[in-house]
Amino acid sequence: MRNPELIERPPAGPDPGPTRPANGSPVPGLVATGVLSVALLLALGWAMGGTQWLTHPGFRAWQTVCLAITVQALPFLVLGTLISGAVNAFVPAHVFSKMLPRNPALAVPVASAAGVVLPGCECASVPVAGSLIRRGVTPAAAFAFLLSAPAVNPIVLASTAVAFPGKPEMVAARLIASLATSAAMGWLWLKLGRSEWLRMPSRHTGHQHGHSRWEEFRLGFQHDFLHAGGFLVLGAMAAATFNVTVPRSVLDTFADSPWLSVLFLAALAIVLAVCSEADAFVAASLTGFSPTARLAFMVVGPMVDLKLIALQAGTFGRAFALRFSTVTALTAVTCTALTGWWLL
């Protein structure tokens, strides 16, 4: 098998083809996707009964949930794209090679542990990880950071401690299970990843002749924010649909089974797409479930959810997002079960 780490480095020359017009506007296909989604939604509502559906309580609830998810994630998406733009414009590529060990297998746990120092959620980690890869960081280390940053940063750990007062073992379990999952996924990509699964944006990175660094920062931020923001909205719409259509009585069906409860809350975390800074309070409210099941909700959610899958698909391609998200979910559930058995 070819070593993907040697293949995925960004080319030194000009882009093979632009992903956006020269004036820095967003990808036309993304705009078309958003317009088509809205048009289909309006057409469906009209077919269901004219404009009366706009005032239906179910649609109002869907609208509220969709808006809440988007507004909750938007500040962190802005944070991530600001960091991504700053990295592309101001940080020399050789800085990252000095920060991480040359051995990719050792760079993975170092990058995973580095997630502790960046306050942010999964919306911020995707553009940052993409920027790191474009700047020459091995993809395995970038993916380890992508998974750990939203799960083990100080804000998330502090919110977990507040949501579970008097239970430091829950904070420790979340930290250990999340670090184990992120490191395992980095090593798995290092061993099994293929370059054809990963589609990096062809936008040129670094300083370009004729552009000031601040202009490069502005164009990079504009491109990444508009590109990722469109997929964020699509993911929020899917999560809101689940919230409205699935009755709460379903929760009680799975709570009595130790193993089904873990799988159910892991799946629930994927579709609810709660921001990692707030998911501990949601998990704490699910008192009918076991501590391990609630731990699964907090470990899986920041690493795999609908909006994160959409963001990964928009940044790295659908082939990558489907494979990476599926394996991440299975790895996270396994690490959660082992950590819960050990600590909880």
N, C-alpha and C positions, 0 to 999 in steps of 0.2 A: 504494500500500500504506500502511496506517495505521502510524504510528510506534508500536511497542509500548512504547517508553520512556515515552510520555505516557499510556499506558493502564494500565500495570501497577502504578502507585503505590498503596499501601494506602489504603483509605478512611479518612477522618477520623472518621466516625461509628461507631456500634456495629456489631458483627459482623452480617452478614446471617443467620447461622445458626451454632450451635455445632457444633464438630467433636468435642466430648467433653462428658460430663455436667458440671454446674456444680460438682461436688465435685472436679474435676480428674482423674478416673480416665481411663485410656486409651480410645481409640476402640473401641467394642464390636465393630465389624467386624474390627479387627485381631486382637483376642482370638479371635474366631470363626475367622479364617483360621489362626491358630496351632494351635488345637484341632483343626480339620479336617485340617491337614497331619499332625499326630501320629496322628490316628485313621486316616487313609488309610495311613500308613506301617505301623502296627500291623496293619491289616487285610490289607495286602499280605504282610507277613511271615507272618501266620497261614495265608494261602492257600498260601504256598510251603512249608509244612511245620511247622505248629504253632509251638512256641517254640524249636525247634532252631536256627532261623536266628539267634537272639540270640547263640549261641556260635560261629557260623560265622566263620572268619578274615576273610572278605570284609567282613562286617558290623562286626567289631571294627575293621578298618582304616578303614572308612567313619566309624565313631563317633569314632575317634582324630583323623582329619583334620578332621571337622566341629567337634569340640571345640577343636582347635588353632587353627583359623581364627577361631572366635568369641572365644576367650580372648585371642588375639593382637590382635584389633581392638578388644576391649572397652575397654581403658584410653583409647584415643584417641577412641572414641565418647563416653566420659564427659567427656573434655577438651572435645570439641566442643560437647556439650550444656551443659556448665558455662559456656563462653564465650557460647553462644547465649542462655542464660538471663540472664547478666550484662549482655549488650548490650541485651536487651529491657527489663530492669528499671532499669538504672542509667545508660546512656549516652543523652544527648539526641540526637534525630534530626539536629539541625543540625551535629553534630560530623562526620558522614560527608561532608556536602556541603562542608565546609571542607577536608577531607583530600584529596578528589579534585577534579581539574579539572572545571569546569562542562561543558566539551565532552565528550560521552560517548565520542567517538573517542579523545580523549586520556586519558580516565579508564581505558580498557581496559588499555593497557600499564603504567600506574601501579599498578593493582590486580594485574596479573600479577606485577610486580616485588615487590609487597608480600608475596607468598607466601613470599619468602625468609626473612622474620622470624618465621614461625609454625611451630614444631615440631609436627608432627602428620601424620596420614595421611588418606586419603580419607574415612574414617568421621567424622573431625572436621570436614572441610571442608564437608560437605553441610549439617548444621544451621547452621553459621556463615554459609554463603552464603544460606540461607533467611532467617536473621535479618537479614542486611544488606539484602536486598530489602525485607523488611517495614518496615525502618527508613528506606526511601527511596533507597537506593543503586540506581543504574541496573542492571538485570539483566545487561546485557552485562559490566559491570565485576565484578559478583558472580560470574558464571560463569568469568571469567578467573581470579579469585582461587581459586575452587573447584578448578580444574584445576592451577594452579601450586603452591598451598600444599603438597600432599602430594608433589610431585615435586622441588622445588628448595629445601626448607628445610634448615637447617644439618645436622640429624641425618642426613637422607637423603644429602646430599653427602658427609658424613664417612664414612658406612657404605660408600658407593660407593668412596671412596678406599681404605678398608681392604680391601674385597673385591677390588679391582684394584690391588695394590701396584705402584708404579713405572709406572703408566699414567695420568698426569694428564689425558691427552687423553680418556679415557673419562669422567671427571668433567665436563670441559668440554663434551663432546658431550651428556651427559645434561642439563646446565644449559641449553645453547643450544636443543636440540630441544624440551625441555619448555616453556621460555618462549615459543618460537615457536608451539608448538601452542596454548597457553593464550591468547595474544594473538590468534591467527588465529580461534579459536572465539568470542572476545568480539566481534570485528569482524563475523564472520559472523552472529551473533545480532543485532547492532545493525542489520545490513542486511536480513536475511531473516527474523528471528524474528517470530512472531505471538503475540498475547496469548492466543488461545484454546488454544495449546499448553501454556501455563504455568498450572498450578493451584496457587495458594499456599494454605497453611492459613489458615482464616478466624479462627484464634485472635487475639484482640485483643492488640496489642503496646503496650508502653509502660506507664506508670503508670496504674492504674485507681483511680477514687475509691472509698474504703472499704478498699483493700488497701494494706498497707505495701509498700515496694519489696522487702524481703526475702521477703514472701509472694508477690509477683509473680515473684521469682527462683525460689522453690521450685516454684511451679506450672508455670512455663515449663520448668524443667529436667525435672520429672517428666513433662510431656507429651511433650517432644521425645525424651527418652531412651527411654520406653516405645514411642513411635511408631516411631522409627528402629531400636530394638533388635529389634523383631519382624521387620522386613525384613532386618536383618543376619543373623538366624538362618536365614531362608529362603534367602538368598544363600549362606551357608556350607554348607547342605545340598546345594545344587546343585553347588557347587565340589567338595565331598567325593565326590559321585557320579561326577564326571568323573575324579577322581584314582584311584578304585578300579576303574572299568570300562575305562579306556583303557590298554592294555599299554605298557610302556616301549619295546618294540621299534619302536613307531611313531615315536619320536624319530629313530631312525637313518634312517628312510625319507626324511625331509625335509632332513637335515643337509647333504647333498651339493649341493643346489641353492641358489645364492646368494639368489635371489628367493623361492623357496618357503620357505627357512629363515626369512627375515624375517617372512613372513606367518604361518608356523606358530608361531613364538615369540610373535608379537603375539597370536594366538588363544589360545595357551597361557597367556599372562599374564591374559587376560580370564577364563578358566575356573578358573585356580588361585587367583586372588584373594589373592595374597601381599601382606602389609602392605608399604608402601613403604620402611619402615625395614629390612626384611629381604630384599627382592627382589634386591638387588645380589649377595648371597651365593648365591642360587639361580641367577642369571644367570651368575656366575663359575664355577659348577659345571658348566655346559653347555659343556664345552670343545670338543665336536665341532662347534659352530656358530660362524659368523663373528662378529667383533666387532660388525658392524652388526646382525646378528640378535639378539645379546644386548642391544644398546642398545635395540632395539625392545621387548624384554621389559620393560626398565626404564622406558621412556617411556610405553608403552601401559598397563601394569598400574596405576599410580597414578591414571590418568584414566578407564579403562574396565575394570571387572571385574564379576563377577556380583553381588557384594554391593553394589558401588557403584551398579549399575543398579537393584537392589532398593531401595536407600536413596533414590535419586533418584525412583523411581516413587512411593514412599511420601510423599515431601516435596513434589514438584512435579507428580506425576501421570504416568500411563503414557505418554500421548501425548508429553509432553516427553522422558521418559527414553529412549524408543525412538529418537526422531529425534536427540536430542542425543548419545547414546552412539554411534550409528552414524556420524554425521559426525565426532565426535571421534576415533574409531578410525581412520577413513580419513585424517584430517588428521595424526594422530600418526604413522602409518606413513609418510606422505609426508615430513614433517619429519625423521623418523629416517633415511630413505633419503638425503635430501639432506645432512644433517649427517654421516652415516657416510661418504658419498662425499667430503666435504670434509675431515674430521678423522681418519677412521680408515682 
